[in-house]
Amino acid sequence: MLAADIAVAVLAAGRSTRFVSDKLMVSLDGFPLGAHAGKIIAQIGFGWRFAICREGTPLASYFEALGFNVVANAAPEAGQALSLHLAVQAAEQTDAKALLVTLADMPFVTQRHLAAVAAGDGLTASSDGHSASPPALFPRSYWPLLLATRGDKGARDLL
């Protein structure tokens, strides 16, 4: 699939409950950890770019500067599924053939890795050799299933 046919969403609304502070705003090489994925994604010719951010977070301005449309998640305590739903709803407003979902707390995912996942035919996910995980590509036919997810597991059961 061509990158131009893909919408990409960075899920960046996590509450960092296991971290002392907002881990997405922690500086990594002079840039917020949570925006590193956006820097890599901005270098790939995806047709549409979305960042799902907590309402009012300063992280949103970094994504906007990188050319992302920011979608506010007003209830991050509802779990990762809500961010996933917001990403799908944003993608539904486009002509995208697939949605590539990645997480903001994965700053070391490379352009090469994202391009490989995006080039997948059908449902394509990353793997550590034991389990599937984001970044993951969901063809449009999977979007109703993504909208049915609940809680903080996101799309884990689909992968």
C-alpha positions as CSV (number, residue, x, y, z in Angstrom):
1,M,0.0,0.0,0.0
2,L,1.2,3.5,-0.8
3,A,2.0,5.8,2.2
4,A,-0.2,8.4,0.6
5,D,-3.2,6.1,1.0
6,I,-2.6,5.7,4.7
7,A,-3.7,7.8,7.7
8,V,-1.4,7.6,10.6
9,A,-2.3,8.2,14.3
10,V,0.0,8.7,17.2
11,L,-1.8,7.9,20.5
12,A,-0.4,10.5,22.9
13,A,-3.1,10.9,25.5
14,G,-1.7,8.5,28.1
15,R,-1.8,9.7,31.7
16,S,1.6,8.4,32.8
17,T,0.1,6.9,36.0
18,R,3.2,4.7,36.6
19,F,5.6,7.6,36.0
20,V,6.4,10.4,38.4
21,S,5.6,13.1,35.9
22,D,4.2,13.5,32.4
23,K,6.6,11.1,30.6
24,L,5.6,12.3,27.2
25,M,7.0,15.8,28.0
26,V,10.3,14.5,29.4
27,S,13.1,15.9,27.3
28,L,14.9,13.4,25.1
29,D,17.7,14.9,23.0
30,G,16.1,18.4,23.6
31,F,12.7,17.4,22.3
32,P,9.7,15.9,24.2
33,L,9.8,12.1,24.3
34,G,6.2,12.0,23.1
35,A,6.9,14.0,20.0
36,H,9.8,11.9,18.7
37,A,7.4,9.6,16.8
38,G,5.9,12.6,15.2
39,K,9.3,13.7,13.9
40,I,9.9,10.4,12.2
41,I,6.3,10.1,10.8
42,A,6.6,13.6,9.4
43,Q,9.4,12.4,7.1
44,I,7.1,9.8,5.5
45,G,4.5,10.7,2.9
46,F,1.4,9.6,4.8
47,G,-1.8,11.1,3.4
48,W,-3.1,12.2,6.8
49,R,-1.4,12.6,10.2
50,F,-3.3,12.7,13.5
51,A,-2.1,13.0,17.1
52,I,-4.5,12.0,19.8
53,C,-3.5,14.2,22.8
54,R,-4.8,14.9,26.2
55,E,-6.9,18.0,26.2
56,G,-4.7,21.0,27.1
57,T,-1.3,19.3,26.9
58,P,1.6,21.3,25.6
59,L,2.6,18.3,23.6
60,A,-0.1,19.2,21.0
61,S,1.8,22.2,19.8
62,Y,4.8,20.0,18.9
63,F,2.6,17.8,16.8
64,E,0.9,20.8,15.1
65,A,4.3,22.2,14.2
66,L,5.1,18.9,12.5
67,G,1.9,19.1,10.4
68,F,-0.3,16.9,12.4
69,N,-4.0,17.4,13.0
70,V,-4.4,17.2,16.8
71,V,-7.5,15.5,18.2
72,A,-8.2,16.2,21.8
73,N,-9.0,13.3,24.2
74,A,-11.0,14.9,27.0
75,A,-11.3,11.6,29.0
76,P,-7.9,9.8,28.9
77,E,-8.9,7.9,32.0
78,A,-11.4,6.0,29.8
79,G,-8.3,4.0,28.5
80,Q,-6.4,3.6,25.3
81,A,-9.6,2.4,23.5
82,L,-11.0,6.0,23.5
83,S,-7.9,7.3,21.9
84,L,-8.1,4.6,19.3
85,H,-11.8,5.4,18.7
86,L,-10.9,9.1,18.2
87,A,-8.2,8.1,15.7
88,V,-10.6,5.9,13.7
89,Q,-13.2,8.7,13.7
90,A,-10.7,11.2,12.4
91,A,-9.5,8.7,9.7
92,E,-13.1,8.0,8.7
93,Q,-13.3,11.6,7.5
94,T,-10.6,10.9,4.9
95,D,-10.2,8.6,1.9
96,A,-7.6,6.6,3.6
97,K,-7.4,2.9,2.8
98,A,-5.8,2.0,6.1
99,L,-4.9,3.4,9.5
100,L,-1.4,3.1,10.9
101,V,-1.5,3.3,14.7
102,T,1.6,4.0,16.8
103,L,2.2,5.1,20.3
104,A,3.9,8.3,21.5
105,D,5.9,6.5,24.2
106,M,7.9,4.6,21.5
107,P,10.5,7.3,20.6
108,F,13.0,4.8,19.0
109,V,10.7,3.4,16.3
110,T,12.6,4.1,13.0
111,Q,11.4,5.4,9.7
112,R,12.4,2.1,8.2
113,H,10.3,0.1,10.6
114,L,7.2,2.4,10.1
115,A,7.6,2.1,6.3
116,A,7.8,-1.7,6.6
117,V,4.6,-1.9,8.6
118,A,2.9,0.6,6.3
119,A,3.8,-1.6,3.3
120,G,2.0,-4.5,4.7
121,D,-0.8,-6.2,2.9
122,G,-3.8,-6.5,5.2
123,L,-3.6,-6.3,9.0
124,T,0.1,-5.9,9.8
125,A,1.7,-5.4,13.2
126,S,5.1,-5.2,14.8
127,S,6.4,-8.2,16.8
128,D,9.0,-9.0,19.3
129,G,8.9,-12.6,18.2
130,H,6.3,-13.5,20.8
131,S,3.5,-11.1,20.5
132,A,2.1,-8.5,18.1
133,S,2.1,-4.8,19.0
134,P,2.1,-1.3,17.6
135,P,2.9,0.2,15.3
136,A,0.2,-1.7,13.5
137,L,-1.6,-1.2,10.2
138,F,-5.4,-1.6,10.1
139,P,-7.1,-1.8,6.7
140,R,-10.4,0.2,6.6
141,S,-12.4,-3.0,6.9
142,Y,-11.0,-3.4,10.4
143,W,-12.1,0.0,11.6
144,P,-15.5,-1.1,12.9
145,L,-13.7,-3.7,15.0
146,L,-11.4,-0.9,16.4
147,L,-14.4,1.1,17.3
148,A,-15.7,-1.9,19.4
149,T,-12.6,-2.0,21.6
150,R,-12.9,-1.1,25.3
151,G,-10.6,-0.2,28.1
152,D,-6.9,0.2,28.2
153,K,-5.9,-2.8,26.0
154,G,-6.5,-0.9,22.8
155,A,-6.4,-3.3,19.8
156,R,-4.3,-6.0,21.5
157,D,-7.0,-8.6,21.0
158,L,-7.3,-7.9,17.3
159,L,-3.6,-8.2,16.8
